[in-house]
Amino acid sequence: MSSYFSGVWYNELGSRMTINYVSGGGFSGIYETAVGYAAGQYTLQGRYNTQPSSGGQAMAWAVAWQNAYLNSDSVTGWSGQYQTDPSTGAEEIYTLWLLASEMDPDEDWASTNVGQDTFSRTQPSAEEVERCRKARPASHPVKKPADG
């Protein structure tokens, strides 16, 4: 993974990840969710394997859902693999994610959700996004934060 990993990526729900900086096993950028209660841009920080031994490259990043506009009292971590399809050259990042939300102690059982995202360089159509929203949970805060 090097500077070719930089740029804009979209998941199936239309959320946008822009990776601005990649160096020495780390990367950073901006995440903009298309769903849930997390308006605006959020900083992402990640790490990747600098010496992959196969056709994929292991990576992980996190977003704390707090910015100048909103604090959603939650954090999402993605872990997965960057791959390039040898026949088409299409780039994809296959991930599993954990969304951890702050909860009252009697609701701890509901504090963590798990799912998957696939990121590509192509923004999905409105029809694709709607189909995915109905079919699976989002990796972004979906509970409206309490007014503080």
N, C-alpha and C positions, 0 to 999 in steps of 0.2 A: 504494500500500500504506500503510495507516495502522492505526489500532487495530482495524479489522475483521479484520485478519490475525492478531491475537492469539487465543490459545486453544489447543485441543487438536486434533491431527492424528494420523491413523494411516496407516501404509503397509500394503501387502498382506500382510505377514508378522505384522501385529499390533503392531509397534513403535509407541511413543507419543512424539510430539513436542509439548511444551507451550511455546508462545511467550508469554513474560510481558511483554516490553518491546519496543516498536517506536518508533523516533524517528529523524528526520533521516538516513535512509539506512541505519540499523543496526537489528539486533534480537538478542535473546538469549533463552535459555530452557533447558529441560531435555529431554534425550533418554533414553528408557528402551527398550532393545532387548528384543525378545521372543525372540531367537534368539542362538546363539553363546555365547562366553565373555566376557560383559561385564555382570555383575550390577550392579544398582542404577541410580542416576541419574548422568547425565553432562551437563556444561555444553555448550551449543552457542552459537556466535557466528556472526552472519551479516550480510550486506549486501544491499541491494536498490536497484533503479533508482527514483529519486524522481520522475522525469518520464517515465512510459511513454508511447509514441506509438501503441500499438495496444491490442488487447483483452487482452493478457497483460502480465505484469510480471516482468522478469528478477530472479533472486535466487540467492544461494549461501550456504551455511553449512558449518561444520566442527565435528566432535566428535573430541576426543582421548580415546581409550578408557582413561582413567586416573581413578580416584576413590579414596575412602577404603577401598574393599574390594579393588580389583584394578587391576593395570596390565597391559593387554593388548598393550602395545608396538605400538600401531597408531593410525592416524588415518583418518577418513573425511571426504571433502568431497563435498557435493551441490551441483549447479548445475542450474538449471532455470527454470521459469516458473509463476507463479500465474495461474490462469484461473477465470472464472466462466462456466458454461454459460448462454447467454442464454435458452434455452427452459425450463430447470428451475431455474436459480439455484444449482445445485450448485457448490461450490468445490472445486478440485483444484490440487495442485502437482505438475507433471510434472518429474522430475529424472533426470539421469544421475549416477552416483557413482563415485568412486575410493576404494578401501580400500588404504592403504599400510601394510604390516606390516614390522617390523624383522626382518631375516633375516641368517644368516651369509653372508659374501661369496660362497661357492660356490653359494648358493641365491637370489641377487639376481633371477634370472629369474622367481621366483615371488612377489616382494615386493608386486606391485600387481595388484589385481583390479578389474574394471569391471562395471557393471550399471546397472539402472534401478529407480526406485521411483516410485510414484504415491501421493501423500498425499491423504486426504480427511477430512472431519469425522466420518465414520461408521466405527466399529470393525468390522473384518471378522469374519465367523463363523469358528468353528473349522474348518469344512470348507474355506472359502476359503483360510485360512492354510495348511492342510496341502497343498492343491493347489499353492499358490505355492512352498512349501518344496521340493517335489519338482521343480518346473519350472525353478528359477533359483537363482543364488548369492545369498548374503546380503551386505548392505553393512556388516555388523557382524563383529567378530572371530570366527572359527570355529576357530582353533587354540588349544588350551588353553595358557595361558602357563606357562612353566617356574616351578617353585616357587623363590622367591627368598629 
